[in-house]
């Protein structure tokens, strides 16, 4: 073999060697990167979202209150002749509670009636004089001023009749106030007057508590107001008994001391006794995820989910630490459980479920 051919062959071999090195150098990092990615992926465990979803129940302190806690007062002045009820008595609507001396008002009625009759007589006489004056004026026997004076007298007495009639009506009304009756079915919770006392308008005689118009008053935390408004089933529980109720309203005023709202609820079936203390319980209509699965990132609460081997941080509208959060992700979402606290958004993960 000549030297020229030997040199050419060596050159071709050198080119093949260099080309093989270049090919190896080009593909080796990719393979190494994939191996490194698998080697350094964080092992975590996961569960399907539908396996941990639930409808949370909430509770709040509540009390049965009466819509009518009334102080029954006298509307006229006078001596109390009778008080016919005692503390603890149950009364029906229109039952007599007390009687006030009515003799002065009977006398006032007689005077008002007599004054009205007198007014009718004087008005009749004035009208007759007016008619006579009109006849005399037609014959020019009296002046226009005289006719106008008699007409004015007749009109004044007619107006006075209205005043006297109103006085008689007021006298009759005062007589009806001599007997004090119950405005509704109730129980007497306090008696504040005695027989022989002299009462004046506004003086409280007895206190009544309505037994029929009852509702539940509950203190609802701010984060629970929304779920209460949408709840389909609400119960008031007291003394081991459950009473179904419905939400009537949430008063739009925050109690600054305990940061809560007052809710008022109506009984739908059995009514608890007024003053009963218990718990209001309801179930949210929206699915939630337990608070144990929540983690905080950038001052926001959320969960980590698996997306093709990558941890993705999904922010939730959570109301606070230690509380479940409403969630609207698909039921088959893979939620990271063990190992979630050390993750960052976008981190490579490897699912290792037992």
C-alpha positions in Angstrom: 0.0 0.0 0.0 1.4 3.3 -1.0 1.9 6.1 1.4 -0.8 8.2 -0.4 -3.5 5.6 0.0 -2.5 5.0 3.7 -2.8 8.7 4.4 -6.2 8.9 2.7 -7.5 6.0 4.7 -6.2 7.5 8.0 -7.9 10.8 7.1 -11.3 9.0 6.5 -11.0 7.2 9.8 -10.2 10.4 11.7 -13.3 12.0 10.2 -15.5 9.1 11.2 -14.1 9.2 14.7 -14.7 13.0 15.0 -18.3 12.6 13.6 -19.1 9.9 16.1 -17.8 12.1 19.0 -20.0 15.0 17.8 -23.1 12.8 17.6 -22.5 11.3 21.0 -22.0 14.8 22.5 -25.3 16.1 20.9 -27.6 13.4 22.2 -26.0 12.5 25.5 -27.2 15.6 27.5 -30.9 15.0 26.5 -30.8 11.5 27.9 -28.9 12.6 30.9 -31.5 15.4 31.5 -34.4 13.0 31.4 -32.6 10.7 33.8 -31.8 13.6 36.2 -35.5 14.8 36.0 -36.7 11.4 37.1 -33.9 11.1 39.6 -34.6 14.4 41.4 -38.5 14.5 41.2 -40.1 14.8 44.6 -42.0 11.7 45.7 -45.5 12.5 46.9 -48.8 10.7 47.4 -52.2 11.7 46.1 -55.9 11.0 46.2 -58.8 11.6 43.9 -60.8 14.7 44.8 -64.2 13.0 44.9 -63.0 10.7 47.7 -62.5 13.6 50.1 -65.3 16.0 49.2 -68.0 16.6 51.7 -70.9 18.9 52.6 -69.9 20.6 55.8 -72.3 21.2 58.8 -72.1 24.5 60.6 -73.4 25.5 64.1 -74.2 28.7 65.9 -75.6 29.7 69.3 -79.3 30.5 69.2 -82.2 31.4 71.5 -86.0 31.4 71.1 -87.4 34.9 71.4 -90.9 36.3 71.5 -91.8 39.0 69.0 -94.1 40.7 71.6 -92.6 41.3 75.0 -95.1 44.0 75.9 -95.5 46.4 78.9 -99.2 46.9 79.3 -99.8 50.5 80.5 -102.7 52.6 81.6 -104.0 55.1 79.1 -106.0 57.1 81.6 -105.5 58.4 85.1 -107.4 56.9 88.1 -107.4 54.5 91.0 -106.8 50.9 90.3 -109.9 48.9 91.5 -108.8 45.4 90.4 -105.8 43.5 89.0 -107.1 40.1 87.9 -103.8 38.4 87.0 -100.7 37.2 88.8 -97.2 36.5 87.6 -97.1 33.2 85.6 -100.8 33.3 84.6 -101.6 32.5 81.0 -104.2 34.8 79.4 -106.1 34.8 76.1 -106.6 37.7 73.9 -109.2 40.2 75.3 -109.0 38.7 78.8 -109.4 41.4 81.5 -106.2 42.2 83.2 -107.1 45.2 85.4 -109.9 47.7 86.1 -109.6 51.5 86.8 -112.2 53.6 88.5 -114.4 54.9 85.7 -116.8 57.1 87.6 -115.0 60.4 86.7 -115.2 59.4 83.0 -118.8 58.5 83.2 -119.5 62.0 84.6 -117.4 63.5 81.8 -119.4 61.6 79.3 -122.7 62.9 80.7 -121.4 66.5 80.6 -120.2 66.1 77.0 -123.5 64.7 76.0 -125.4 67.5 77.7 -123.1 70.1 76.1 -123.7 68.5 72.7 -127.5 68.6 73.1 -127.3 72.2 74.2 -125.2 73.0 71.1 -127.8 71.4 68.9 -130.5 73.5 70.4 -128.5 76.8 70.1 -127.6 75.9 66.5 -131.2 75.2 65.6 -132.2 78.6 67.0 -129.4 80.3 65.2 -130.4 78.8 61.9 -134.0 79.9 62.4 -132.9 83.4 63.1 -130.8 83.3 60.0 -133.9 82.3 57.9 -135.9 85.1 59.5 -133.2 87.6 58.7 -133.1 86.5 55.1 -136.9 87.2 54.8 -136.5 90.6 56.5 -133.7 91.5 54.2 -135.8 90.6 51.2 -138.2 93.3 52.3 -135.3 95.6 53.2 -136.4 95.6 56.9 -132.8 95.0 58.1 -129.4 95.9 56.7 -126.9 93.6 55.0 -124.6 93.7 58.1 -127.4 92.4 60.3 -128.0 89.5 58.0 -124.3 88.7 57.8 -124.1 88.7 61.6 -126.9 86.2 62.0 -125.4 84.0 59.3 -122.0 84.1 61.1 -123.7 83.1 64.4 -125.4 80.2 62.7 -122.1 79.0 61.1 -120.2 79.4 64.4 -122.7 77.3 66.3 -122.6 74.6 63.5 -118.8 74.4 63.9 -119.1 74.2 67.7 -121.4 71.2 67.2 -118.4 69.4 65.6 -116.2 70.2 68.6 -118.8 69.0 71.1 -119.4 65.8 69.2 -115.6 65.1 69.3 -115.6 65.8 73.1 -118.4 63.2 73.5 -116.5 60.7 71.4 -113.4 61.2 73.5 -115.3 60.8 76.7 -116.7 57.5 75.4 -113.2 56.3 74.4 -111.8 57.0 77.8 -114.5 54.9 79.4 -113.4 51.9 77.3 -109.9 52.4 78.7 -111.1 51.8 82.3 -110.9 48.1 81.6 -107.5 46.9 80.5 -107.4 43.7 78.4 -104.8 41.4 76.9 -103.9 42.3 73.3 -102.8 38.7 72.5 -102.4 35.2 74.0 -99.6 35.6 76.5 -98.1 34.7 79.9 -97.8 37.3 82.6 -94.2 37.7 83.4 -94.4 40.6 85.8 -97.0 42.5 87.8 -96.0 46.1 88.5 -99.1 47.7 90.1 -101.3 47.0 93.0 -105.0 47.6 93.9 -105.5 51.1 95.3 -102.6 52.6 93.4 -103.3 55.8 91.5 -102.2 55.3 87.9 -101.4 57.8 85.2 -101.1 57.4 81.4 -98.0 55.4 80.6 -97.8 53.7 84.0 -96.9 50.0 83.5 -99.4 47.6 85.1 -98.3 44.2 83.9 -95.7 42.7 81.5 -96.9 40.2 78.9 -94.9 37.7 76.8 -96.4 36.5 73.6 -96.6 32.7 73.5 -97.5 32.3 69.8 -95.3 34.7 67.8 -91.9 33.1 68.5 -88.8 32.9 66.4 -85.1 31.9 66.7 -82.4 34.5 67.1 -78.9 33.2 66.2 -75.4 34.7 66.2 -73.8 33.8 62.8 -70.1 34.3 62.1 -69.2 36.3 59.1 -67.8 33.4 57.1 -71.0 31.3 57.7 -73.6 33.9 56.5 -73.4 32.7 52.9 -73.9 29.0 53.6 -76.8 29.8 56.0 -78.6 31.8 53.3 -78.3 29.0 50.8 -78.9 26.0 53.1 -81.9 23.9 52.4 -82.2 22.3 55.8 -81.8 24.2 59.1 -82.5 22.9 62.5 -82.7 24.4 66.0 -81.6 21.9 68.7 -82.5 22.4 72.3 -82.9 20.0 75.2 -82.2 17.0 72.9 -85.1 18.0 70.6 -84.7 19.1 67.0 -87.0 21.8 65.6 -86.9 22.5 61.8 -86.7 26.2 61.0 -86.3 28.5 57.9 -84.2 31.5 57.6 -86.3 34.7 57.6 -83.6 37.3 57.4 -80.0 38.1 58.4 -79.8 41.5 59.9 -77.3 43.6 57.9 -75.5 44.8 61.0 -72.2 43.4 62.4 -71.9 43.0 66.2 -68.5 44.7 66.7 -67.8 42.8 69.9 -68.0 39.3 68.5 -67.9 40.1 64.7 -71.1 38.3 64.0 -74.5 38.9 62.4 -77.9 38.2 63.9 -80.1 35.8 62.0 -83.9 35.5 62.6 -85.5 32.2 61.7 -89.1 30.9 61.8 -90.3 27.6 63.1 -91.9 25.3 60.5 -93.4 22.7 62.7 -93.0 22.2 66.5 -92.3 25.4 68.4 -89.8 25.4 71.2 -90.6 27.3 74.4 -89.7 31.0 74.5 -86.3 31.6 76.1 -85.0 28.2 75.2 -81.2 28.2 74.4 -79.6 25.8 72.0 -77.7 25.5 68.8 -78.6 26.3 65.2 -77.3 23.7 62.8 -77.3 23.6 59.0 -75.5 21.9 56.1 -73.9 23.8 53.2 -75.3 23.1 49.8 -71.8 23.4 48.2 -69.1 20.7 48.3 -66.0 21.5 50.3 -62.5 20.1 50.8 -61.3 19.4 54.3 -59.0 22.0 55.9 -56.3 19.4 56.4 -55.5 19.5 52.6 -55.0 23.2 52.4 -51.6 24.9 52.3 -50.7 28.6 52.2 -48.6 30.2 49.5 -48.1 33.9 49.1 -50.7 34.6 51.9 -53.3 32.6 50.0 -54.8 29.2 50.8 -55.1 26.5 48.2 -54.2 22.9 47.3 -51.6 21.2 45.2 -52.8 19.1 42.3 -50.9 16.7 40.0 -50.7 17.7 36.3 -48.6 15.2 34.3 -45.9 14.9 37.0 -45.9 18.6 37.9 -47.3 20.1 41.1 -49.7 22.9 40.3 -50.9 25.2 43.1 -54.7 26.0 42.8 -55.9 28.9 44.9 -59.2 28.5 46.8 -61.6 31.0 48.2 -61.0 29.9 51.7 -62.4 31.8 54.7 -59.5 31.1 57.1 -57.1 28.7 58.5 -58.6 25.6 60.0 -61.9 25.8 58.0 -62.9 23.7 55.0 -63.0 25.5 51.7 -65.5 25.4 48.9 -64.2 23.9 45.7 -65.4 23.6 42.1 -62.7 21.4 40.5 -63.7 18.2 38.6 -64.2 15.2 40.8 -61.4 13.2 39.2 -58.8 15.9 40.0 -55.7 14.3 41.6 -55.0 16.1 44.9 -51.5 15.8 46.4 -51.7 14.7 50.0 -48.4 13.6 51.6 -45.5 15.8 50.8 -47.5 18.9 49.9 -46.1 21.2 52.5 -42.6 21.4 50.9 -43.8 21.8 47.3 -43.6 24.9 45.1 -45.7 25.7 42.1 -44.3 23.9 39.0 -42.1 21.5 40.9 -41.5 18.1 39.4 -43.1 15.3 41.4 -43.3 11.5 41.3 -46.5 9.9 42.6 -45.8 7.1 45.1 -49.1 5.9 46.4 -49.2 2.9 48.8 
